[in-house]
């Protein structure tokens, strides 16, 4: 649909005629299209430049916000990894060593088998 709109001024210029009633030639057509573009800039130029500035500001803010969010996420992930490592070390240090416990239980079982209570 946008291509139809861009072709409309060209078609209008192609249909127009110069002062003596003959159709515009290729050179005149290019010149007329330049004039149409100039008129469009005059009519909408200030508004378009305002939009361009506004979009540039929004893009800059969005990029900055994205960078900040990215940094915060990276820091949060690193904090989570650190907390997980710390917690795993804490659990490991506070838990009973399983191999030592298994050895002690086997010794106790041997003693109970040899005692008068275990018979």
N, C-alpha and C positions, 0 to 999 in steps of 0.2 A: 504494500500500500504506500509506503514512503516513496518508492520509486515513481509512482504515479504523480505524487505531489511535486517531486523535483522535475518531472517532465512537463507539468502544466505550464510554468512560465515559458519554457522553451517553445511549447506548442503555440502559446499565445503570441509569442514574438514571431514565430514562423508564419502565422496567419496574418500578422500585421503587414502593412505596406508602408513604403517611405512616402515622402511628400508628393512625388509625381505619380503615384498610383501603382508603381511596379513593386514586385515582391522584394524583400530584403535579400541580399546576397550573403555568402558565407562570412565575409569580413564584417558586414554590417550586423549579421546575426550575433557574432561573437561580441561585438561592441554593445549591442542591445542587451545581451545577457549580462554583460558586466554592469550595465546601467541598472538592470533589475536587481542585481546583487547589491549594488551601492544603495539603491532605494531601500532594500530590505535591511541593510545595515543601519541606515538612517532611522528607519521606523522601529526596528527591534534591537539595535546595537547596544544601547545602554542597558536594556533589560537583560540581554544575553550576557553582557559583561558582568552584570550583577550576579546572574546565575553561575557563571564560570567562577567568580570569586567565592561565592557561597559553596559551590561544590568542592573547590580546592580546599577551603577551610574544613568542610566536613570530612574530606578524604584525609587531611592532615590529622584531625582529631581522631578519626577512626583508626588510623595507623598507629598513633600514639597510644590509644586505649588498648589496641591489640597487643602492642609490644609490652605494655604494663601488665596486662592480663597474662601474657606468655611468661614473663618474668616471675609473676606471683605463682603461677602453676608450677614452674620449675622449682621454685623455692619450697612450695608445699610438698611436692613429690620428694625432694631431698630431705625435708624435715620428717616425712613419713618413713622414708628408708632408714634414717638415723634412729628414729624412735623404735622401729622394728628391730634393728640390730641391737639396740640397748636392751630392749625387753627380752630378746632371745638370750642375750648374755646373762641377764638377771635370772631368768628361769633356769638356765643351765647351771649357774653357780649355786642357786638355792635348792636344786633338786638333789636327791640322794643318788650317789653314783650306783648305777644298776649292777655293774659287774661286781663291785665290792659287796653290795647287798646280797647278790646271788651266792657269792662265795661264803659269806657269813651264814646264810640260811642253810647251805649244804653242811657246814661244820656243825651247826645246831642240830640238824636232822641226824647226823652221825652220832653226836653225843646222846641224843634221845634214844636212838636204837640200842646203844650200849648200856644205858642206865636201866635200873630195875623198873622204873615207871614205864618205859617204852616197851617192855616185854609183855 
